[in-house]
Amino acid sequence: MTAAELDANLTWSIVRVARLVGQRLTDRLAEHGLNPVQFGVLAHLAVEGEMTQADLARSVLVRPQSVAPLLDGLQQRGLIERTGDRARGRRNPARLTADGFRALDAVRGIALGANDLSDVGLPLERSEELNRLLLEVIHATDGARPRDGDQLWTP
């Protein structure tokens, strides 16, 4: 494989950029005690109001088995609350608490600011176009659902 062939590989380019921007967001959110997956949970709950663990797993692209401990941690911090019975097989939706809304508000500017990739060579208007194109793929596939055992998706 040549360097030109490697650069022509769209999926590898997406992985490389995802790692770059993911690490930037991780670093910025860490100052507020959150990681990107936790941010995603809070943001989706803010949009949807209340979601089941299965819906959250699909929305933030984690394995369903990873959601319970993730939500446990957010609940212990007072950022979410569960509204159902925690018995196996029962709906156990989660929703944001007032502290969860405050935490999300505190990092909203960080998340939006991470969209500006001008410091790595992509002007803001091109970043917006890139996001539009990526959303086309996401919406066409109903999100990239993780497979069991796929370590890429572990929070």
C-alpha positions in Angstrom: 0.0 0.0 0.0 1.2 3.5 -0.8 0.7 6.7 1.2 -1.6 7.9 -1.6 -3.7 4.7 -1.3 -3.8 5.0 2.5 -5.0 8.6 2.2 -7.6 7.6 -0.3 -9.2 5.2 2.2 -12.2 7.1 3.5 -12.9 4.9 6.4 -9.4 5.1 7.7 -9.5 8.9 7.4 -12.7 8.9 9.4 -11.2 6.8 12.1 -8.1 9.1 12.3 -10.2 12.2 12.5 -12.6 10.6 15.0 -9.7 9.9 17.3 -8.3 13.4 16.9 -11.6 15.2 17.6 -12.7 12.6 20.2 -9.5 13.2 22.2 -9.9 17.0 22.0 -13.5 16.7 23.4 -12.3 14.2 26.0 -9.6 16.6 27.2 -12.0 19.5 27.4 -14.8 17.7 29.1 -12.5 16.2 31.7 -12.1 19.6 33.3 -15.8 19.2 34.3 -15.6 15.5 35.3 -17.3 14.2 32.2 -16.3 12.1 29.3 -17.8 12.1 25.8 -20.1 9.1 26.5 -21.4 10.7 29.7 -21.9 14.0 27.8 -23.8 12.0 25.2 -26.1 10.5 27.8 -26.9 13.8 29.4 -27.4 15.5 26.0 -29.8 12.7 24.7 -31.7 12.8 28.0 -32.1 16.6 27.6 -33.5 16.1 24.1 -35.7 13.1 24.8 -36.7 13.8 28.4 -36.6 10.1 29.4 -35.0 7.1 27.9 -34.6 3.4 28.6 -31.2 1.8 29.0 -31.5 0.1 25.6 -32.4 3.5 23.9 -29.4 5.1 25.5 -27.1 2.4 24.4 -28.2 2.9 20.8 -28.0 6.6 21.1 -24.5 6.9 22.6 -23.1 3.8 20.7 -22.2 1.6 23.7 -22.9 -2.0 24.3 -26.1 -2.5 26.2 -24.1 -4.2 29.0 -22.1 -1.0 29.5 -25.1 1.2 30.1 -26.1 0.1 33.6 -22.7 0.9 35.2 -22.6 4.2 33.2 -26.0 5.2 34.5 -25.1 4.1 38.1 -22.1 6.5 38.1 -24.2 9.4 36.8 -26.9 8.6 39.3 -24.4 8.5 42.2 -23.3 12.0 41.1 -26.9 13.2 41.1 -26.9 13.9 37.4 -29.7 11.5 36.5 -32.5 9.6 38.2 -34.2 6.4 37.2 -37.9 6.3 37.3 -38.8 2.7 37.0 -38.4 -0.6 38.8 -34.9 -1.9 38.6 -36.0 -5.5 38.3 -34.8 -7.6 35.4 -36.9 -7.2 32.3 -38.7 -4.1 33.6 -38.5 -0.7 32.0 -36.1 1.5 34.0 -36.0 4.8 32.2 -33.6 7.5 33.2 -34.0 11.3 33.1 -31.9 14.3 34.0 -32.0 15.9 37.4 -31.6 19.6 37.9 -27.9 19.0 38.6 -27.7 17.1 35.3 -29.2 20.0 33.4 -26.6 22.3 35.1 -23.7 20.0 34.3 -24.9 19.9 30.7 -25.2 23.6 30.5 -21.7 24.0 31.9 -20.2 22.0 29.1 -22.5 23.1 26.2 -20.0 25.8 25.1 -17.2 23.3 25.3 -19.0 20.8 23.1 -20.0 23.5 20.5 -16.5 25.0 20.6 -15.1 21.6 19.7 -16.9 21.9 16.4 -14.4 24.6 15.3 -11.5 22.8 13.7 -9.9 25.9 12.2 -6.8 25.3 14.3 -6.3 22.0 12.5 -6.9 23.4 9.0 -10.7 23.2 8.5 -12.6 26.5 8.5 -15.8 26.6 10.5 -18.0 26.6 7.5 -16.3 23.4 6.2 -16.6 21.8 9.7 -20.4 22.4 9.4 -20.4 20.8 6.0 -18.5 17.8 7.3 -21.0 17.5 10.1 -23.9 17.6 7.6 -22.3 14.8 5.6 -21.7 12.7 8.6 -25.2 13.1 9.8 -26.5 11.9 6.4 -24.7 8.6 7.1 -25.9 8.4 10.7 -29.5 9.1 9.8 -29.4 6.7 6.9 -28.2 3.9 9.2 -30.1 4.8 12.3 -26.7 5.3 14.0 -23.8 2.9 13.9 -25.0 0.2 16.2 -22.2 -1.6 18.2 -21.8 -5.3 18.1 -21.4 -7.4 21.2 -17.7 -7.6 22.1 -16.8 -4.7 20.0 -14.2 -3.0 22.2 -14.3 0.3 20.2 -17.6 1.1 21.8 -16.7 0.5 25.5 -16.9 3.8 27.4 
